[in-house]
């Protein structure tokens, strides 16, 4: 029964001279019997989840329900489609209601393409017995996104947020993952993850999900910055040199961002003796480096470089030359002795085998 029909009926009643009050009440009851109720009327659902659209409907006594239909995007003057016959919905839409008062449905595996207003329509056995519940249920489908600070310094607190484009209708329990591994101790109804006194080990790719759902958000990188740690010096070679030569020392550290400034010191000297990640030591002493980034600095343990006096170089050169000359003389002597031995063998052969011709 349309609004215009009810209005004309009421106007006719008002214009009638002496209609009893009970008749007016009966008209009101009849007009109020037609209706559809949705609870809730707005649903925010997680992508790939199942949605329950709770629905009840009423109609006057004496009518029999013949057809029930769920439809979407009603346009005035056009016949709305039956979603149960739509290929995009037929395998995902389940009618949980009946042909009496319950018109609840379940819609599975929802995506952003399912964001529409859905309405219930029923038809009775009488020509004037049709009703569409408008406005219907508005469905919004959201995914999840992890929001992290661009960077955080070690020792500070950091708060990560699992964001959705709408407020989820179902009360949700959030689950957090780091590098695809669940943080089992972090399960909360709050959509935020608080990391207190964050450590460098907390850096990684974080994602979130809702308990009981398969959908997991894309991962977001948490970058933890910290000053240089584990600063050390390595030596190319033994660390023992002859005066006039040099040995290269290399400074390494663990830091984020990487250390770009390095200073070199010699023990018992207050001022730096060099800079850069590598340093050439020309003299004896104990050397250490200091690595710097914008968050702080740290110095290494000292390493020892030993430089022998220059005279030792001459001794080494003379010894090497003498040794080479000695070996050369031995080779010459052996060669001469071998040659003489061959001549002796030839002479003996001739004596034992004289020429008979």
C-alpha positions in Angstrom: 0.0 0.0 0.0 1.6 3.3 -1.1 1.8 6.5 0.9 -0.6 8.2 -1.6 -3.2 5.5 -1.1 -3.0 5.9 2.7 -3.1 9.7 2.5 -6.3 9.6 0.3 -7.9 7.1 2.6 -7.2 9.2 5.6 -8.5 12.3 3.9 -11.7 10.5 3.0 -12.1 9.4 6.6 -11.6 13.0 7.8 -14.2 14.2 5.4 -16.7 11.5 6.4 -19.3 13.0 8.7 -19.6 10.5 11.6 -17.1 7.6 11.4 -16.3 5.9 14.7 -12.8 6.3 16.2 -12.2 2.6 16.1 -12.2 2.7 12.3 -9.5 5.4 12.3 -7.3 3.2 14.5 -7.9 0.2 12.3 -6.6 2.2 9.3 -3.5 3.2 11.2 -2.8 -0.4 12.2 -3.2 -1.6 8.6 -0.8 1.0 7.2 1.8 0.4 9.9 1.9 -3.4 9.3 4.0 -3.0 6.1 7.7 -2.6 6.7 11.3 -3.9 6.7 13.8 -3.3 9.4 17.6 -3.7 9.1 20.0 -3.9 12.1 22.4 -2.4 11.6 21.7 -0.2 8.6 25.4 0.5 8.0 28.0 -2.2 7.9 31.8 -1.8 7.7 33.3 -5.2 6.8 36.8 -6.5 6.3 37.9 -7.5 2.9 37.4 -11.2 2.1 35.2 -11.6 5.2 31.6 -12.8 5.5 28.8 -10.3 6.3 25.5 -10.9 8.1 22.8 -8.5 7.1 20.1 -8.9 9.8 16.6 -8.2 8.6 13.0 -8.6 9.7 9.8 -7.7 7.8 6.1 -7.3 8.6 2.9 -7.3 6.6 -0.8 -7.3 7.4 -2.7 -10.4 8.5 -4.4 -12.2 5.7 -1.5 -11.9 3.2 0.7 -14.8 2.2 4.3 -14.3 1.2 5.0 -15.7 -2.2 8.4 -14.3 -3.2 11.4 -12.8 -1.3 14.2 -11.0 -3.1 17.4 -9.1 -2.1 18.5 -6.5 -4.5 20.9 -3.5 -4.7 21.1 0.1 -5.9 17.3 0.6 -6.4 16.5 3.1 -9.2 13.0 4.5 -9.2 10.9 3.3 -12.1 13.2 0.3 -12.8 12.9 -3.3 -11.8 15.6 -4.2 -9.4 17.6 -7.4 -10.0 17.4 -10.5 -7.9 20.9 -11.0 -6.5 20.3 -14.7 -6.1 20.3 -14.9 -9.9 23.3 -12.7 -10.4 26.4 -14.7 -11.3 28.5 -12.3 -9.1 26.4 -13.1 -6.1 24.7 -16.4 -6.6 27.6 -18.5 -5.1 28.2 -16.0 -2.2 24.7 -15.0 -1.1 22.9 -17.2 1.3 19.3 -16.5 2.5 19.1 -17.3 6.2 15.5 -16.1 6.6 12.1 -17.5 5.9 8.8 -16.5 4.3 7.3 -15.3 7.6 9.3 -12.5 9.3 13.1 -13.2 9.0 14.9 -11.9 5.9 18.5 -12.2 7.1 21.2 -13.0 4.6 24.9 -13.9 4.6 27.3 -12.4 1.9 30.7 -14.2 1.7 34.1 -13.1 0.5 33.2 -9.4 0.2 35.4 -7.0 -1.7 35.3 -3.3 -2.6 33.1 -4.2 -5.6 30.4 -5.2 -3.2 30.0 -1.7 -1.7 26.3 -0.9 -2.4 23.0 -0.3 -0.6 21.2 -3.6 -0.3 17.4 -3.8 0.0 14.9 -6.6 0.8 11.7 -6.8 -1.3 8.8 -9.2 -0.7 5.7 -10.0 -2.7 2.4 -11.5 -1.4 -0.5 -13.3 -3.0 -2.5 -10.1 -3.5 -2.0 -7.5 -6.2 -1.5 -4.7 -3.7 0.8 -6.7 -1.5 4.3 -5.7 -2.5 6.9 -4.0 -0.4 10.5 -2.9 -0.7 12.5 -1.9 2.4 14.1 1.4 1.4 16.6 2.7 2.5 18.4 -0.6 3.0 21.7 -1.7 4.3 24.8 0.2 3.2 27.9 -2.0 3.0 31.4 -0.5 3.1 34.3 -2.9 2.6 37.8 -2.0 3.9 41.3 -3.4 3.9 43.9 -2.9 6.5 47.0 -0.7 6.4 49.8 -0.5 9.0 50.8 3.1 9.8 54.3 3.4 11.2 56.5 6.5 11.9 59.1 7.2 9.2 61.8 6.4 11.6 62.3 6.0 15.4 65.4 6.2 17.5 66.5 3.3 19.7 65.2 3.7 23.3 62.1 5.7 22.3 58.5 4.5 22.4 56.8 3.8 19.1 53.1 3.3 18.3 52.0 1.4 15.2 48.4 1.7 14.0 46.3 -0.9 12.1 44.1 1.4 10.0 40.8 0.8 8.2 38.8 3.1 6.0 35.7 2.8 8.2 35.0 1.7 11.7 34.5 -2.1 11.7 31.1 -3.2 12.7 32.1 -6.3 14.5 34.2 -5.9 17.6 37.6 -7.0 16.4 40.7 -8.5 18.1 43.8 -7.4 16.3 46.8 -9.6 15.7 50.3 -8.3 14.8 53.1 -9.8 12.7 56.8 -9.0 12.3 58.6 -10.4 9.3 55.5 -12.7 8.7 55.9 -14.2 12.2 53.0 -13.6 14.7 53.7 -11.6 17.8 51.6 -14.0 19.9 51.9 -11.9 23.0 50.4 -8.9 21.2 46.7 -9.5 20.8 44.4 -6.6 21.6 41.1 -5.1 20.9 42.9 -1.8 20.4 44.1 -1.3 16.8 47.5 0.1 18.0 50.7 -1.7 18.9 52.9 0.0 21.4 56.6 -0.8 21.5 58.3 0.6 24.6 62.0 1.5 24.6 62.3 0.2 21.1 65.5 -1.8 20.3 67.2 -2.3 17.0 65.9 -5.9 17.0 62.4 -4.5 16.8 63.1 -3.2 13.3 61.3 -5.2 10.5 58.2 -5.4 8.4 55.0 -5.2 10.4 51.5 -6.3 9.3 48.2 -6.7 11.1 45.1 -8.9 10.9 41.8 -9.6 12.7 41.5 -12.7 14.8 39.4 -15.2 12.9 40.0 -13.7 9.5 42.4 -14.8 6.8 43.1 -11.3 5.4 46.5 -9.9 6.4 47.5 -6.3 5.7 50.4 -5.4 3.5 53.6 -5.1 5.5 55.1 -1.7 6.5 58.8 -1.2 7.4 59.8 0.0 10.8 63.2 1.6 10.7 65.0 1.9 14.0 68.0 4.2 14.1 70.8 3.9 16.6 74.4 5.2 17.2 77.5 3.2 16.4 78.0 0.0 18.2 80.6 -2.8 18.1 83.3 -0.5 16.7 86.5 -2.4 15.9 89.8 -2.0 14.1 91.3 -4.6 11.7 94.9 -4.7 10.4 96.0 -5.6 6.9 98.9 -7.8 7.7 100.7 -8.6 11.0 101.0 -5.2 12.4 104.8 -5.4 12.4 106.5 -3.1 9.9 109.9 -1.6 9.2 110.3 2.1 9.7 109.5 3.9 6.4 106.8 1.4 5.5 103.1 1.6 6.6 100.3 -0.7 7.7 96.6 0.0 6.9 94.1 0.0 9.7 90.3 -0.3 8.9 87.5 0.9 11.2 84.1 -0.9 11.1 80.9 -0.4 13.1 77.3 -1.4 13.4 75.0 1.7 13.2 71.9 3.0 11.5 72.3 5.1 9.5 75.8 3.9 8.7 78.7 5.9 10.2 80.2 8.3 7.8 82.7 10.1 10.0 85.7 8.3 11.5 88.5 9.7 13.6 91.8 8.0 14.5 93.7 8.4 17.7 97.0 7.3 19.2 97.0 6.4 22.8 98.3 9.1 25.1 97.6 11.8 22.5 94.5 14.0 22.8 94.2 15.1 19.2 93.2 13.0 16.3 96.0 11.6 14.1 93.8 10.8 11.1 90.3 10.6 9.7 88.4 8.3 7.3 87.4 4.7 7.5 91.0 3.6 6.8 94.3 4.9 8.3 97.9 4.3 7.4 100.1 3.9 10.4 103.8 4.7 9.9 105.1 4.3 13.4 104.8 2.2 16.5 102.0 2.7 18.9 98.5 1.7 20.0 95.8 3.1 17.7 92.0 3.2 18.0 89.2 4.7 15.9 86.0 6.5 16.8 82.9 6.2 14.6 80.2 8.9 14.4 76.6 9.3 13.1 73.9 11.8 14.0 72.8 9.7 17.0 76.1 9.4 18.7 79.6 7.9 18.6 81.7 5.0 20.0 85.4 4.2 20.1 87.1 0.9 19.4 89.6 -1.0 21.4 93.2 -0.1 20.6 95.5 -2.3 18.3 99.3 -2.4 18.4 101.5 -1.5 15.5 105.3 -2.3 15.8 107.8 -0.6 13.6 111.4 -1.9 13.6 114.3 0.6 13.1 115.5 1.3 9.5 118.8 -0.6 10.1 117.0 -3.8 10.2 115.9 -3.2 6.6 119.6 -3.1 5.5 120.3 -6.3 7.5 117.4 -8.0 5.8 118.5 -6.8 2.3 122.1 -8.0 2.9 120.9 -11.3 4.3 118.6 -11.8 1.4 121.3 -10.9 -1.1 123.9 -13.1 0.6 121.5 -16.0 0.7 120.7 -15.7 -3.0 124.4 -15.6 -3.9 125.2 -18.6 -1.8 122.5 -20.6 -3.5 123.8 -19.5 -6.9 127.3 -20.7 -6.0 126.0 -24.1 -4.8 124.2 -24.6 -8.1 127.3 -23.8 -10.2 129.4 -26.2 -8.1 126.9 -29.0 -8.6 126.7 -28.3 -12.3 130.5 -28.6 -12.7 130.8 -31.7 -10.6 128.1 -33.4 -12.7 129.9 -32.5 -15.9 133.2 -33.9 -14.6 131.4 -37.1 -13.6 130.1 -37.6 -17.2 133.6 -37.2 -18.6 135.1 -39.8 -16.2 132.4 -42.3 -17.3 133.3 -41.8 -21.0 137.0 -42.5 -20.3 136.4 -45.7 -18.4 134.2 -46.9 -21.2 137.0 -46.4 -23.8 139.5 -48.3 -21.7 137.3 -51.3 -21.3 136.3 -51.5 -25.0 139.4 -50.7 -27.2 139.1 -50.2 -30.9 139.9 -53.6 -32.6 140.1 -52.3 -36.2 
